[in-house]
């Protein structure tokens, strides 16, 4: 859900280094211009459903401001600090509104949320093969995309059509129609 941030004119320093829910890495299937009709700001990397796709923003989009929404790109997303099991390469990754706290409107997790969005699949970023931590999963080892102490996890965002009950669940913000909630 959008986050209330201070007014740019009243407190400009706070917006110089805003919280990043996600950081854009590269790529993207498409992008679209977006006008924020909310009274709250949309944070960097905050997932949003728009045109039946999940997208993200590269920067804060303040109230009554325009910005760009990117679809199908690689992102680093803020991981749930209470993550119980590591996120492995290829795991489904979700943005959960259920994990919101006073500073963050939600976190990324590898557990399907009651209220949240399927973002895509975890991937790994490394310099050399020796730098990739592995975990034993059955007879095979899988690469660890985010350990239980990780702050961010790299994700390749999906480009599937968003369907309630299939890739988003519960109450999710409707960024196209204003301060309403998609619930079916």
Secondary structure, 3 states (H helix, E strand, C coil): CCECCCCCCCCHHHHHHCCECEEEEEEEEEEEEEECCCCCEECECCCEEECCEEEEECCCECCCCEEEEEEEEEEEEEECCCCCCCEECCCEEEEEHHHCCCCCCCEEECCCCCCEEEEEEECCCCCCHHHCCEEEECCEEEEEEECCCCCEEEEEECCCCCCECCCEECCEEECCCCCEEECC
